[in-house]
Amino acid sequence: MNLPGAAGVALDPFELAARRFEPPKPNPYLGRPVDWARERQGLHLWSKQREIAESVVANKRTAVKSCHDAGKSFLAATIAQYWIDVHPPGEAFVVSTAPTYPQVHAILWEEIRAGAKRATARDEPLPGRILQSDEWKLDDGTLVGWGRKPADRDEHGFQGIHRRFVLVIIDEACGVPEQIWTAVEAITTNADCRILVIGNPDDPNTEFGKVCKPGSGWNVIRISAFDTPNFTGEAVPEALRPLLLAPEWEEDKRRRWGEKSPRYIAKVLGDFPEIGDDTLISPRWIEAAQARALDPGPHSVLSVDVARFGSDRTILALARGPVVRIVGDHAKLRTTETTGHVIATKREHDVDELRVDGVGVGAGVVDELLGVGHDVVDMQSGAAAINSEKFANARAEWWWGLRQRFEAGDIDIAADDDELAAQLGTVKFKYTARGQVLIESKDDMRKRGLPSPDRADAVMLAKAHVVVPPTDDVVEGQDLDEDLDAYEISPI
């Protein structure tokens, strides 16, 4: 018996049975991520975003070094949604990672969840459910995506993922250690897998820096601030412009950081700065300190880097154990006004120890504070170092101690203080003919086109290991080196 088919044409039962075993037709958007974003999600991808999306389709490995606010995490989330939607159910998998779990959860996967809500509102729902646990499951319970932050040294952090179409996204790629990159390579061995890494190019001495070098085998795409629509005038929906980097922001950072600052090069130009052996504090350590959340210690120090007029600023930094924050930023103050701010801040924060840069105009602030009964540690950066064999002066010793704190992960600075981070990354050092460490002077930094590192200096003063006099008066003319046992190292 023949069964009726289309237009009344009879179909053989055996032909009908055979058709049931035919593979499903490919998704019409397969290989067309830009069309998928526009037609399925109602999104406008600007030119660089389109280039990246098409690269993920065409290339096994895509690396994107990007400036701030170019929509990179939003785009990565869009590509993740596209990947699961266009491939056969259960045959695709998306993995994402980042330097910290909060970055996984609150940035990329929050964008993925927002995309799912947007698709549902357009009556174009994505398959399955995207959970607050950063997992994506189909309706039958099949797991097709997750966001994870394995332990930094776990080369098997993604073990057990076996699908034909695996997409791995590494967000904020500069902060992801080598072992995690090894784990990513282990689950993307077949030809249909893809890797997308994206982030600010802060430090060339990272795995992200390595894959962005010529000859790495990766397709590398750079996004400078000057490539973005608010600079080029590229036609985009007006609602998109406030979400992208503004020219006013670039102007401000050029003035505050300096065009030659490693942070300007990375965050604005979207390129890796030259980090030489003479860079005191690695950008990677600075980024980690901004992402860190340590417990404050019991001992508090208020440090003051004093300026009077000109472009330099008077900065007050408060350290409670490893946690350091800028609590005062003033311009063009008389010494008496600076003294008043210091006293008020000391009282507000119940400070245990007060330190003031007593060089130059700061000497007046030290004298005024002493004159009204406040104990002050007069920080003389040109004085002899405790370890004078290794350090040319006290300033070099203090800065080197700060470097060691960053390297050891023993400091927590504000995540949103980009100006401090920029200044910390500009400091350089060299060795004298005697093999002593010497820190670059502020005058030499100005010759390189960089502003004075006032915020960084205040942090350095707050965290310096200094010799504090005993409570009894020191005998006039007493030699510190001869009577060092009578002193103690500040606990901060």
N, C-alpha and C positions, 0 to 999 in steps of 0.2 A: 504494500500500500504506500502510495506517495502522499506526502503532506504538503499543504499549500505553502508557498513562500511569498516573497514580495511580488506584488502585481499579479497575484494569482498563479504564479509559476510553481509547479510542483517540485519539491525537493526530495531527493532520495533519503530515506532514514539513515543510511550509512554516512552520507555526506553531512547530515546534521550532527551525528555523533562525532565525526572527525573535527567539525568546527569547534566543538566544545573543548578540544585539546589543543587548539591553536593558541600560540602565545598572545597575550593581550597586546593591543596596538600601543606603540610608544606614546607617552604623554606629548601633546602637541607643543608644549613649552620646553621639552627636553633640548638642551643646548641653546636656549633663548632666555637667559635670566633677566635681561633688561625688559623684554616684552612681558615676561611673567610679573615682574615688579609693577609695571605700569597697568597691565590689564587685570591681574588677579588682586593686586593690593592697592592700586590707585596711587602709586608712588612715582615721583620724578627723581631719577638718578642723574646727577650732573656728570659732566664729561669724565672726570677721573674715576668716579664711582662706576660708571659704565665700563671703563677700561679694566678695572679690577674684577668686576663680575665676569666679564668675558674672558679674562685671563684664567680664572678658576676653572672655567669650562675647558679651555684650550691647553692649559699647562698643569703638569702634576704638582709643581711647587710654585707658589706665588708669595713674594715678600713685599710688603708695603711699608715704606718708611715715610711717616706723615707728620705734618705740623699739628698743632692744637686745633681742635674744633673744625675738623674737615669732614665729620660724619663717619669716621672709620668704624666705630663699634656698631652704629646703626646699620651700616652697609654689611658688616660681617653677619649680623643677625638676619638680615634680609636674605643673604646667600644661604644661610643655614635653613631657613624656612623653604626656600626654593628647592634645596637639595632633597629634603624629605618629601616634598609635594610632588616632584616630577618623576621620581624613581619608583619602581614597583614596590608595593607595600611590603615591609619587612626585609627588603634587600639593601636598604640604605641605612647609614648610621652617621650621626653627627656627634663629635666630641669637641668640647672646648676646654681650654685651660688658661690660666693667667698666673701672675706671681703670687696672688693671695686669693683665698676663697671669697672674701667680700667683693673682689673685682669680678670673679666669675658670676656670683649670684646677683649683685646689684647693678652690673653694667650690661654685659652681653645677654644674659638670660632674662633680665628684665626687659630688654629690647625685644627678645624673642617672644616673651609673653605678651607684650604690647602689640606685636605684629599679629599674633593669633587672635586677639580681641578685635583688631582692625579688620581682619579677614572675615570674622564671624559677622561683624556689623555690616559688611558689604554683601552678605549672603554668599560668600566664597570661602567657607571654613576650611582650615587646614586639617589634615587627617589627625585623628586621635586627640590627645590631651597633653598640654604642657603644664607641668606641675610646679608648685613653689619650691619643691625639692630639687629643681633644675634637672628634671627628667622629662623626657618626651615618650609617651606610650601610645600605641595604637589602641583602638577600641577593644581588641582581643587581648590586650595586656602586653603585647610585644614591645620591648624597649627599643626605641630607635634613636635616642639621643640622650646625652647627659653632659653636665658641666662638672668638672672635677679639678681639684688641686692636690695631686699626689705629693708625698714628701719629696723635698728637693733632690734627694739622692736615689729616688726610686725609679730605676730603669724599667721596671715592669708595672708601672702605675696604671697602664691601660690594658693590661693583659686580659685576654678572653673575648675581645671584640673580633668577630669573624663575619664580615659581610662583604659583598662584592663592591658596594659603593660606600666607602668610608670617606668622610670629610672631617679633617681636624682643623680647628681654628685656635691659634695661639694669639691671645690678646695681650697688649702691653708686653710685647715680645722681648724687649731688652732685659726685663727682670726675670725671665724664665731660665733656669740653669741648664747646663749641658745634658744632664741625665734625663731630664724630661723630654728634650729634643730626641734623645735616643729612644725613649719609650714611644714617641710619636712615629718615628720611622718604622718601628717594629710592627705597627698595625696598619701601615699604608704601603704594603709591599706590592700589591697587584696594580695593573695598569689603569684601573677605573677609580682608584683612590686619589684624593686631592688633599693638599696641605695649604692653608692660608695663614700667614703670619703677618701681624700688623701691629704698629706701635710707633712711639716717638723714638727716633734714632739717637738716644742719649749717649751711649758708650760703644765705641767701635770694638772694644776688647770683650765682646760677648758673642754668644752663638748667633744672635740676630745680626751683629756686625759682620760675622764671617759669611753668612749666607747672602748678605747684600753686596759682597765684593765681586768684581768681575771674575768669571770663570767658575762660579759656584754651582752652576746648573739651575739656579733659580731664576724665574722671571721677576725682576725687581722693578717696582714702580715707586716713584717718589712724588709726594704731594707737598709742595711749598705753599706757604700762605699766599704767595703771589700767583698761584695756579687756581685759587678758589674763586667762586663767582663774585664775591663782594669786591675783589680786586680786578678781575678780568672783565667784568660786566656781562658775563655769560647769562643768557636768559634762563631764569629759574622762577618758579612760583614765588611771589612776594612773601608768603608765609614761611618760606625756607630761609630767607636771608638772615633773619635774627638768630637762627640756629648755627650759622657759620661764622668763621672768624671775621672780625671787623677790622677795618683799617686803623681805627683809633687804638685798638688793642696793640697792633703791631707797632705803631708810633710810640706808645707808652713803653713797650718792652725794649725798643731800640734805644730810647733815652735812658731807661733805668738799668738795663743789662749791658748795653753796648753791643754793637754789631758783631764784634769779634768774640763775644762771650760764647762759651760752649752751649749754654742754654738757649741763646738766641738762634744759633746755628741749628740746633736740634728742634726746638719748639716752634720756630718761625719759618726757617728755611727748609725744614724737613730733611736735613742731611746730618751725617755723622760728623761731629767735630773732631779735630785732631787732638787726641789725648796722648800727650807725650809722657815720657818717663819723668818729666819734671812737674807734672800735675800733682798737687798735694793730695787732694781728696777726689776719688773716682766718682763720676756721675752716678754710677751704679750704687755706690754706698749711700749717696745723698738721697736717691729715689727710695732706697730701702728704709732710710731713717724717716722719710716722710710717710711711708706706709705703715710704720711700726707703731704699736701702742704699748708702751711700758708703764709700769707703776711708778708714780713719783716717789722720791726718797724723802727721808725725814729732815734732811738739812737743806736749807734754801739759801741761794746766793743771788743778789741783785748786782749786775755789772752795768757799768755806764761807759760807753764810748763817746767822748765829748767832742762836739764841733761847735763853732760859733757862727760864722757867717759863710757865704759862698754856697756851693752845691752840696757840701757834706752835711750830714744830719747827726743829731745827737740821738743815740739809740740806747734804750734800757732793755736788758735781757734778764729774765728770771729763770733760774735753774733750780729744780727740785729733784735732786738725784739725777737720773738720766734724762728727765723731761725738761726741755728748754723751750721757752716761748718769748717772743718779743712783746714787751708790755708797754713800751713807750717809744715814740718816733716823733722827733721835734726838729724844726728848722729855725735857724737864725735867732737863737736864744742868747741873752746875756748870761754870764756865769751865775748871777744871782737867781735868774729864772730857772736855769738848769738845776741849781741846788734845791729850789723849792719843789720842782717835779720829783727829784730823787727822794726827798724826805717824804712827800705824800705817797709815793709808790712804795717806799719801804714800809710805811705804816699800813697801807692798804693790804699788802701781802704778808705782813708779819715776818719780815725777812730776818734771817739769822746772821748773814754776813753781807757786807757792802764792799764792792770793789769799784774803783774808778781809775780810768786811764789818766794818770797824772802827768803825762807828757804834754808840754805846750799849754794850751788854754785849759786843759784839764787840771792843771796844778791849782788854779784858782778855785775850782769846785772842791778839790780835796781840802784845801785850807778852810773854805767856808763851812764845809760839813764838820770838820774837826772843831772849828770855832764855836759851833752851836751844840757840841757834845755828842756827835755821832762817830763811832768807831769806823774807820775806813782803811781798807787795804789799798795803798797807793801802788798801782800797777805800772811799773817802770819797764817798758818793753826793751829799752836799750841796756838794761842792767845785765850783769853777768848771769849766765845760766847756772843752775845747780850742777848740771853735768856739762861743764865748760869744755870738756874734751870732745863731746859729740855735737854741741850746739854753739853757734856763734854768739848768741845772746838769749835773753829770757824769752823774747818774742818767738824765736825759732823753736825753743823748747815747748812753749805753750801751744803753738800751732801743731807741732808734731804730736803732742799728746792728744789734741783734738782729732787729728787724722787717725790715731790708733783707736779712739772710741768709735769712729765711724766704721773702721775696718772690722772691729769686734762686734758691731751691732749693739753697742752700749750707749746709744743716744737716740732720742725721739724728738723730732722737730715737726712743726706744724705742716700738715699736708698741703695747705693752701698758700703757704708762704713761698711763692716762686721767686721772689726777689732775694730772699735769704739763700735759697737753693742755688740761684744763679751766681751769687757772690762767692759762695763756698767753692763752686766749681772753677772759679777763675784764678785761684791762688796757686802760684808756682813756687818751687824751691830750687836751690842749687847747692853745690858744695864749695866751700872756700879752699884755698891752697892747703890749709891744715886739715882738710877732710871734715870740717864742721858743716852742719846743716844751716843754711841761711835762707830766710823767707824773702820773697820779692817785696820791695818797698812799694808804698802807695804811689809814689812819684813814678816808678817804673810801670806800674799798672796803668796810670793815666797816659803814659807814652804809648801804651798798646791800645789806647782808645777805650779803656774800661773805667767805670765810675769807682769811687772809693768804696771798699767793702765794709761799710759801717756796720751793717747788721751782722755780717760774719765775724767782724772783730769783737762785737759785743758778746756773741756766743762763745767765741774763743776765750775771752776774759772770764766768762762765767764758769767755764769748764776747765780752766787752767789749774794744774797742780802748782800751788804756790806755797811758799814758806810763810807761816803766820807767826808773828812775834808772840812770846809768852805774855801772860797778863801783867806781870811785873814790868816796870819800866826798864828799857834796855839802857845799859850804861853808855853814855855818849862816847862815840869812837869805837864801840865794841865791834870786832870783826866777825861778820856772820859766819864765814867759813871756819873760823876757829871755835865758835860756840854753837855749831849747828844742832847739837843735842838739846839745847835749851829751847829749840823751836819745834813746831810740829807741822806736818803737811795737812793742808786744808782737806776735810773729808769729802768735799764735792768732787 
